Amino acid sequence: MRTLCASTLIGEFFVIGFAGLVAMQMSDLSTGTVWAVSGTAMALSVLLCGMLTRPGGVQLGWLLQFGLVLSGFIVPMMFILGVVFGGLWWASVHFGRKIDEAKARFAAEAADAA
């Protein structure tokens, strides 16, 4: 699960950065405000890569997805990108857990065979 979720979060890092550039041009917000919010979200996406296996890591990831959708009020395209990344996050968590279960099952079978 960690690899899939981390890949999604790194993709979000870049999308958030580009959305910050767009928000500077399209909104009346100051540059400092835009980069305070974008920079915090970018840092959170990178930090979450290391927190995925800890309790609450996946839930914080969901919070980031929700924040991405809400950022559509500043940059309208983020409504679409937020939903897309929310779907990618769901798929990463869902299928990542299935992969982890399959790996554990195969490791147990290999240990029993040895």
C-alpha positions as CSV (number, residue, x, y, z in Angstrom):
1,M,0.0,0.0,0.0
2,R,2.8,2.4,0.9
3,T,4.3,2.4,-2.6
4,L,1.0,3.1,-4.4
5,C,-0.1,5.8,-1.9
6,A,3.3,7.5,-1.9
7,S,3.2,7.6,-5.7
8,T,-0.1,9.4,-5.5
9,L,1.1,11.8,-2.9
10,I,4.2,12.7,-5.0
11,G,2.0,13.4,-8.0
12,E,-0.1,15.6,-5.8
13,F,3.0,17.5,-4.7
14,F,3.6,18.6,-8.3
15,V,-0.1,19.4,-8.9
16,I,-0.4,21.5,-5.8
17,G,2.8,23.4,-6.8
18,F,1.4,24.1,-10.3
19,A,-2.0,25.1,-8.8
20,G,-0.2,27.6,-6.6
21,L,1.3,29.2,-9.7
22,V,-2.1,29.4,-11.3
23,A,-3.7,30.7,-8.1
24,M,-1.2,33.6,-8.0
25,Q,-2.4,34.7,-11.5
26,M,-6.1,34.0,-11.2
27,S,-7.0,35.1,-7.6
28,D,-6.8,38.3,-5.6
29,L,-4.9,36.5,-2.9
30,S,-1.4,37.7,-2.0
31,T,1.6,35.7,-3.2
32,G,2.5,35.0,0.5
33,T,-0.9,33.6,1.2
34,V,-0.9,31.4,-1.9
35,W,2.5,30.0,-1.1
36,A,1.8,29.6,2.6
37,V,-1.2,27.4,1.8
38,S,0.4,25.7,-1.2
39,G,3.7,25.2,0.5
40,T,2.0,23.7,3.6
41,A,0.0,21.3,1.4
42,M,3.1,20.4,-0.6
43,A,5.0,19.7,2.6
44,L,2.2,17.6,4.0
45,S,2.0,15.5,0.8
46,V,5.7,14.7,1.1
47,L,5.6,14.1,4.9
48,L,2.6,11.8,4.5
49,C,4.8,9.5,2.3
50,G,6.7,8.6,5.4
51,M,3.7,8.4,7.7
52,L,1.5,6.0,5.7
53,T,2.3,3.0,7.8
54,R,1.7,4.9,11.0
55,P,-1.7,5.2,12.6
56,G,-3.7,8.1,11.1
57,G,-1.5,8.4,8.0
58,V,-4.2,7.2,5.6
59,Q,-6.8,9.4,7.3
60,L,-4.5,12.5,6.9
61,G,-4.2,11.5,3.3
62,W,-8.0,11.7,3.0
63,L,-7.9,15.1,4.6
64,L,-5.4,16.2,2.0
65,Q,-7.7,14.9,-0.8
66,F,-10.6,16.9,0.7
67,G,-8.4,20.0,0.8
68,L,-7.6,19.6,-2.8
69,V,-11.2,19.5,-3.8
70,L,-11.9,22.6,-1.7
71,S,-9.0,24.4,-3.4
72,G,-11.3,24.5,-6.4
73,F,-12.9,27.6,-5.0
74,I,-9.7,29.4,-5.8
75,V,-8.6,27.5,-8.9
76,P,-11.7,25.9,-10.5
77,M,-9.8,23.2,-12.3
78,M,-8.8,21.8,-8.8
79,F,-12.4,20.6,-8.4
80,I,-11.7,18.1,-11.2
81,L,-8.1,17.4,-10.2
82,G,-9.1,17.0,-6.6
83,V,-11.8,14.4,-7.5
84,V,-9.3,12.6,-9.8
85,F,-6.7,12.5,-7.1
86,G,-9.3,11.4,-4.5
87,G,-10.1,8.5,-6.8
88,L,-6.5,7.7,-7.2
89,W,-6.1,7.9,-3.4
90,W,-9.0,5.5,-2.9
91,A,-7.6,3.1,-5.5
92,S,-4.1,3.3,-3.9
93,V,-5.4,2.5,-0.5
94,H,-7.9,-0.2,-1.6
95,F,-5.6,-2.1,-4.0
96,G,-2.5,-1.5,-1.9
97,R,-4.1,-3.3,1.0
98,K,-5.1,-6.2,-1.3
99,I,-1.5,-6.4,-2.5
100,D,-0.2,-6.3,1.0
101,E,-2.6,-9.1,2.0
102,A,-1.5,-11.2,-1.0
103,K,2.2,-10.7,-0.2
104,A,1.6,-11.8,3.4
105,R,-0.3,-14.9,2.2
106,F,2.5,-15.8,-0.3
107,A,5.1,-15.3,2.3
108,A,3.2,-17.5,4.8
109,E,2.8,-20.2,2.1
110,A,6.5,-20.0,1.3
111,A,7.4,-20.3,5.0
112,D,5.2,-23.3,5.3
113,A,6.7,-25.0,2.3
114,A,10.2,-24.5,3.5
